Amino acid sequence: MDKLTDPHTLASILVAIATVATVLTVAQPLLSTDRLGKRMKTVASERERIRAREREKLKQQKGSLRSEPKAYMKRVVDRFNLTEWLGTTKAKSQMASAGLRGPQAETAFLFFRLVTPIAFALVCAVYMFVIRIVDWPMTVKIGAVMGAAYLGIKAPEIYVSNVIKKRQSSIGRAFPDSMDLLLICVESGMSIEAAFRKVASEIGIQSVPLAEELALTTAELSYLPERRTAYENLAKRVAIESVKQIATVLIQAERYGTPLGQALRVLGQESRDQRLLAAEQKAAALPPKLTVPMIIFFLPVLFAVILTPAIIQISATMK
């Protein structure tokens, strides 16, 4: 107790504590581990593994999203330089929305855009001037040939538009279920790449176009330097309001770190409500559409059934 109460001893103890604290303070930055750096390295290595795995999957696939154009089509397109005066940015975006990707799709579109009007015009000219199926004036026949040529120009665009509508209809029907699956995957702790890959493998039973788009987005998330570009490309290709909303939510979550669970749940419910509203609109539009067929086909038969006995009785009475 005398030693502990001695001022010199207390001063020595305090000096020792201060020295140890000073040494620890100076050495702490050198001894501490960079946890954030390790986590960033882990994420980078995981991304590299994902990229390597996606490359292996693409190599193992028999088909590919991109195919080489046919030789004769490519020769015609290059010879007449159709890309310059028939190819448009709108047509390229429409083909991407229709699932027609790669140089083969673009070359075939330009080829048929050149060949189809010529074929339509020749067929119409043969019917008008050689077979002479109708006796029209010369000016009317020339106008019919020009109209057939114009129809041939628009035929590839009409075909692409029909394919786009079918794909959008298929994607719209399966999108709410895909949002539910994506929500389950995200809330279970899966990364967005793994969630997209899982949803793409499961949703293919309901909608092959949606599974294809999600798989392509997964590959873009692995390859592209910015993930935002992959989400924007998905919204541009599909061109559906629900998909645009989910792309915006994913971009905001990527930039600001906002939680995805509640947003995905709300978007899934909105998509389901939109699907139900579209079904109700079709059901409400059915009676006006049935009015003309009923007038043309049902009412004459109904009048015949009702009036025929009366007409027979009247004729028998008059005899």
C-alpha positions as CSV (number, residue, x, y, z in Angstrom):
1,M,0.0,0.0,0.0
2,D,2.9,2.3,0.7
3,K,4.3,1.7,-2.8
4,L,0.9,2.2,-4.4
5,T,0.4,5.5,-2.6
6,D,3.9,6.7,-3.3
7,P,3.8,9.7,-5.8
8,H,6.8,8.5,-7.7
9,T,5.3,5.0,-8.2
10,L,2.0,6.5,-9.4
11,A,3.8,8.8,-11.7
12,S,5.8,5.9,-13.1
13,I,2.6,3.9,-13.7
14,L,0.9,6.8,-15.5
15,V,4.0,7.4,-17.7
16,A,4.0,3.7,-18.6
17,I,0.3,3.8,-19.4
18,A,0.7,6.9,-21.5
19,T,3.7,5.4,-23.3
20,V,1.8,2.2,-24.1
21,A,-1.2,4.2,-25.3
22,T,1.0,6.3,-27.5
23,V,2.7,3.3,-29.1
24,L,-0.7,1.6,-29.7
25,T,-2.1,4.8,-31.2
26,V,0.9,5.2,-33.6
27,A,0.9,1.4,-34.5
28,Q,-2.9,0.9,-34.8
29,P,-3.1,2.1,-38.5
30,L,-0.3,-0.3,-39.3
31,L,-1.8,-3.2,-37.5
32,S,-5.4,-2.8,-38.7
33,T,-6.6,-4.8,-41.7
34,D,-8.3,-3.2,-44.7
35,R,-11.6,-5.0,-44.6
36,L,-13.2,-2.9,-47.3
37,G,-10.3,-3.6,-49.6
38,K,-10.6,-7.3,-49.1
39,R,-14.3,-7.2,-49.8
40,M,-13.8,-5.2,-53.0
41,K,-11.2,-7.7,-54.1
42,T,-13.6,-10.5,-53.3
43,V,-16.3,-8.9,-55.4
44,A,-13.9,-8.3,-58.3
45,S,-12.8,-11.9,-58.3
46,E,-16.4,-13.1,-58.1
47,R,-17.2,-10.9,-61.1
48,E,-14.3,-12.4,-63.0
49,R,-15.5,-15.9,-62.2
50,I,-19.0,-15.0,-63.4
51,R,-17.6,-13.6,-66.7
52,A,-15.6,-16.8,-67.2
53,R,-18.6,-19.0,-66.5
54,E,-20.8,-17.0,-68.9
55,R,-18.1,-17.3,-71.6
56,E,-18.0,-21.1,-71.1
57,K,-21.7,-21.3,-71.3
58,L,-21.8,-19.4,-74.5
59,K,-19.1,-21.6,-76.0
60,Q,-20.9,-24.8,-75.0
61,Q,-24.2,-23.7,-76.5
62,K,-24.9,-25.1,-80.0
63,G,-26.8,-22.0,-81.1
64,S,-26.0,-18.3,-80.5
65,L,-27.9,-15.1,-80.3
66,R,-25.9,-13.9,-83.2
67,S,-25.6,-15.8,-86.4
68,E,-23.6,-15.1,-89.6
69,P,-25.6,-13.8,-92.5
70,K,-26.2,-15.9,-95.5
71,A,-23.8,-15.4,-98.4
72,Y,-26.2,-14.4,-101.1
73,M,-28.0,-12.0,-98.9
74,K,-24.8,-10.4,-97.8
75,R,-23.6,-10.1,-101.4
76,V,-26.8,-8.3,-102.5
77,V,-26.8,-6.0,-99.4
78,D,-23.1,-5.1,-99.9
79,R,-23.4,-4.7,-103.7
80,F,-26.3,-2.3,-103.6
81,N,-25.2,-0.6,-100.4
82,L,-28.6,-1.2,-98.8
83,T,-27.4,-0.3,-95.3
84,E,-27.0,3.4,-96.3
85,W,-30.4,4.0,-98.0
86,L,-32.7,1.3,-96.6
87,G,-31.3,0.8,-93.0
88,T,-32.6,3.1,-90.3
89,T,-32.0,3.4,-86.6
90,K,-35.7,2.8,-85.9
91,A,-35.6,-0.4,-87.9
92,K,-32.6,-1.6,-85.9
93,S,-34.3,-0.9,-82.6
94,Q,-37.5,-2.6,-83.8
95,M,-35.6,-5.7,-84.7
96,A,-33.9,-5.8,-81.3
97,S,-37.4,-5.5,-79.7
98,A,-38.5,-8.4,-81.9
99,G,-35.7,-10.6,-80.8
100,L,-34.0,-10.5,-84.2
101,R,-30.4,-9.7,-83.3
102,G,-27.1,-9.9,-85.0
103,P,-25.8,-9.2,-88.6
104,Q,-28.0,-12.0,-90.0
105,A,-31.2,-10.3,-88.9
106,E,-30.2,-6.9,-90.2
107,T,-29.0,-8.4,-93.5
108,A,-32.2,-10.4,-94.0
109,F,-34.3,-7.4,-93.2
110,L,-32.5,-5.2,-95.8
111,F,-32.6,-8.0,-98.4
112,F,-36.3,-8.6,-98.1
113,R,-36.9,-4.8,-98.0
114,L,-35.4,-4.7,-101.5
115,V,-36.7,-8.0,-102.9
116,T,-40.3,-7.9,-101.5
117,P,-41.5,-4.7,-103.4
118,I,-40.0,-6.0,-106.6
119,A,-41.7,-9.4,-106.2
120,F,-45.1,-7.8,-105.3
121,A,-44.9,-5.5,-108.2
122,L,-44.0,-8.3,-110.7
123,V,-46.9,-10.5,-109.5
124,C,-49.4,-7.7,-109.7
125,A,-48.1,-6.7,-113.2
126,V,-48.5,-10.3,-114.4
127,Y,-52.1,-10.4,-113.1
128,M,-52.9,-7.0,-114.5
129,F,-51.2,-7.0,-117.9
130,V,-50.6,-10.7,-118.8
131,I,-53.5,-12.7,-117.3
132,R,-55.8,-9.7,-117.3
133,I,-57.9,-11.0,-114.5
134,V,-59.9,-7.7,-114.4
135,D,-60.6,-5.2,-117.2
136,W,-59.4,-1.9,-115.7
137,P,-58.1,1.2,-117.4
138,M,-54.4,1.5,-117.9
139,T,-53.9,4.2,-115.3
140,V,-55.7,2.1,-112.7
141,K,-53.5,-0.9,-113.5
142,I,-50.4,1.1,-113.1
143,G,-51.7,2.5,-109.8
144,A,-52.3,-1.1,-108.6
145,V,-48.8,-2.1,-109.5
146,M,-47.4,0.9,-107.6
147,G,-49.6,0.1,-104.6
148,A,-48.3,-3.5,-104.6
149,A,-44.8,-2.2,-104.6
150,Y,-45.5,0.1,-101.7
151,L,-47.1,-2.8,-99.8
152,G,-44.0,-4.8,-100.5
153,I,-41.9,-2.0,-98.9
154,K,-44.0,-2.0,-95.8
155,A,-44.4,-5.8,-95.6
156,P,-41.1,-6.4,-93.7
157,E,-42.0,-3.6,-91.2
158,I,-45.4,-5.1,-90.7
159,Y,-43.9,-8.5,-90.0
160,V,-41.5,-7.1,-87.5
161,S,-44.3,-5.1,-85.8
162,N,-46.4,-8.3,-85.4
163,V,-43.4,-10.1,-83.9
164,I,-42.9,-7.3,-81.5
165,K,-46.6,-7.3,-80.4
166,K,-46.5,-11.1,-79.8
167,R,-43.3,-10.9,-77.8
168,Q,-44.6,-8.0,-75.7
169,S,-47.9,-9.9,-75.1
170,S,-46.0,-12.9,-73.9
171,I,-43.6,-10.9,-71.7
172,G,-46.5,-8.9,-70.2
173,R,-48.4,-12.1,-69.2
174,A,-45.4,-13.6,-67.4
175,F,-43.8,-10.4,-66.0
176,P,-45.7,-10.3,-62.7
177,D,-44.7,-13.9,-61.9
178,S,-41.1,-13.1,-62.8
179,M,-41.2,-10.2,-60.3
180,D,-42.4,-12.5,-57.6
181,L,-39.5,-14.9,-58.3
182,L,-37.0,-12.1,-58.5
183,L,-38.3,-10.8,-55.1
184,I,-37.9,-14.2,-53.5
185,C,-34.3,-14.6,-54.9
186,V,-33.3,-11.1,-53.8
187,E,-34.7,-11.5,-50.3
188,S,-33.0,-14.8,-49.9
189,G,-29.6,-13.1,-50.3
190,M,-28.8,-13.8,-53.9
191,S,-27.0,-11.3,-56.1
192,I,-28.9,-9.6,-58.9
193,E,-27.0,-11.6,-61.5
194,A,-27.7,-14.9,-59.8
195,A,-31.4,-13.8,-59.3
196,F,-31.8,-12.9,-63.0
197,R,-30.2,-16.2,-64.0
198,K,-32.5,-18.2,-61.8
199,V,-35.6,-16.4,-62.9
200,A,-34.6,-16.8,-66.5
201,S,-34.3,-20.6,-66.0
202,E,-37.7,-20.8,-64.3
203,I,-39.8,-18.4,-66.3
204,G,-39.0,-20.0,-69.6
205,I,-42.0,-22.4,-69.1
206,Q,-44.4,-19.4,-69.3
207,S,-42.6,-17.0,-71.6
208,V,-39.5,-17.9,-73.7
209,P,-39.0,-14.3,-74.9
210,L,-38.8,-13.1,-71.2
211,A,-36.4,-15.8,-70.3
212,E,-34.2,-14.9,-73.3
213,E,-34.2,-11.2,-72.3
214,L,-33.3,-11.9,-68.7
215,A,-30.5,-14.3,-69.8
216,L,-29.2,-11.6,-72.2
217,T,-29.3,-9.0,-69.4
218,T,-27.4,-11.4,-67.1
219,A,-24.6,-11.7,-69.7
220,E,-24.5,-7.9,-70.2
221,L,-24.2,-7.5,-66.4
222,S,-21.1,-9.7,-66.5
223,Y,-19.5,-8.1,-69.6
224,L,-20.5,-4.4,-69.7
225,P,-18.4,-2.0,-67.6
226,E,-21.5,-0.2,-66.2
227,R,-24.4,-2.2,-64.9
228,R,-26.7,0.7,-65.6
229,T,-26.2,0.2,-69.3
230,A,-27.5,-3.4,-69.1
231,Y,-30.7,-2.3,-67.3
232,E,-31.2,0.5,-69.9
233,N,-30.7,-2.0,-72.8
234,L,-33.3,-4.3,-71.2
235,A,-35.9,-1.5,-71.1
236,K,-35.2,-0.4,-74.7
237,R,-35.4,-4.0,-76.0
238,V,-38.7,-4.9,-74.3
239,A,-40.3,-1.4,-74.5
240,I,-43.0,-2.3,-71.9
241,E,-43.8,0.2,-69.1
242,S,-43.5,-2.4,-66.3
243,V,-40.0,-3.4,-67.6
244,K,-39.0,0.3,-67.8
245,Q,-40.1,0.7,-64.2
246,I,-38.1,-2.2,-62.9
247,A,-35.0,-1.0,-64.9
248,T,-35.4,2.4,-63.2
249,V,-35.7,0.8,-59.8
250,L,-32.6,-1.3,-60.4
251,I,-30.6,1.7,-61.6
252,Q,-31.6,3.6,-58.5
253,A,-30.7,0.7,-56.2
254,E,-27.3,0.4,-58.0
255,R,-26.6,4.2,-57.6
256,Y,-28.1,5.0,-54.2
257,G,-28.2,1.6,-52.4
258,T,-32.0,1.7,-51.9
259,P,-33.6,-1.6,-50.9
260,L,-35.1,-3.7,-53.7
261,G,-37.6,-5.9,-51.7
262,Q,-40.4,-3.4,-51.2
263,A,-39.9,-1.9,-54.7
264,L,-40.1,-5.3,-56.4
265,R,-43.2,-6.2,-54.3
266,V,-45.0,-3.0,-55.4
267,L,-44.0,-3.4,-59.0
268,G,-45.2,-7.0,-59.1
269,Q,-48.6,-6.0,-57.7
270,E,-48.8,-3.1,-60.2
271,S,-48.0,-5.5,-63.1
272,R,-50.6,-7.9,-61.9
273,D,-53.2,-5.1,-61.6
274,Q,-52.3,-3.9,-65.2
275,R,-52.8,-7.5,-66.5
276,L,-56.2,-7.8,-64.8
277,L,-57.2,-4.3,-66.1
278,A,-56.2,-5.4,-69.7
279,A,-58.4,-8.5,-69.3
280,E,-61.3,-6.4,-68.1
281,Q,-60.9,-4.0,-71.0
282,K,-61.0,-6.9,-73.5
283,A,-64.1,-8.2,-71.8
284,A,-65.8,-4.8,-71.8
285,A,-65.0,-4.4,-75.5
286,L,-66.5,-7.8,-76.5
287,P,-70.2,-6.7,-76.7
288,P,-69.6,-3.9,-79.2
289,K,-67.5,-6.2,-81.3
290,L,-70.3,-8.9,-81.3
291,T,-73.0,-6.4,-82.4
292,V,-72.2,-6.5,-86.2
293,P,-71.8,-10.4,-86.3
294,M,-75.1,-10.8,-84.5
295,I,-76.9,-8.4,-86.9
296,I,-75.5,-10.1,-89.9
297,F,-75.6,-13.8,-88.9
298,F,-78.0,-14.3,-86.0
299,L,-80.9,-11.9,-86.6
300,P,-81.8,-13.2,-90.1
301,V,-81.9,-16.8,-88.9
302,L,-83.9,-15.7,-85.9
303,F,-86.4,-13.9,-88.1
304,A,-86.6,-16.9,-90.4
305,V,-87.4,-19.3,-87.5
306,I,-90.0,-17.0,-86.1
307,L,-91.7,-15.8,-89.3
308,T,-91.6,-19.1,-91.4
309,P,-94.5,-20.8,-89.4
310,A,-96.6,-17.7,-89.7
311,I,-96.0,-17.4,-93.4
312,I,-96.9,-21.1,-93.9
313,Q,-100.2,-20.6,-91.9
314,I,-101.1,-17.5,-93.9
315,S,-100.5,-19.2,-97.2
316,A,-102.5,-22.2,-96.2
317,T,-105.4,-20.0,-95.1
318,M,-105.4,-18.0,-98.3
319,K,-105.5,-21.2,-100.3
